């Protein structure tokens, strides 16, 4: 599998560590369910990038799951966060860790884990990602170029975020170093009653040949 996955390295870097340009994210160590569902999203048109769609279009669910499990199992150290041109303010930290009840914006940590390193099997971590990538994904959700299973909770959150708040979140996230335990956790924090509903991702065992 390592030999077959060399086709991913021109964009996602050696062993999926991420490319230096800021637009191709790290995929090593991400939850297998998340990677599997993103591969399916590219194949089924919920995410739009012609190169990725062309690569995964002929592949079965079973093979996509094999790819996802390969990259998920790569436990590689993260580098330090990139230097920021401006300091990360408190607004981004507040939104990431506490949200804003008045605006109906939940904390990023309520889904992505209290340490923001992701939750197995389906929720990715937000730390260790370049700010350009984070900005691009929020923009893609806002414009409908990125979607998830319905109900798409991220699309709902992003629509409530103003441009300044979105910029504050991505600046703060990109400036954070990874904790010593950088992998996804096994359980998300308790979500508040009335939280935005998220669509169910397909179970990993349900991949079809």
PyMOL commands that set and color helices and strands:
alter all, ss='L'
color gray80, all
select helices_A, chain A and resi 4-12+14-16+32-44+50-56+61-72+90-97+101-103+109-112+131-143+153-160+163-174+204-206
alter helices_A, ss='H'
color red, helices_A
select strands_A, chain A and resi 118-119+123-124
alter strands_A, ss='S'
color yellow, strands_A
deselect
rebuild
show_as cartoon
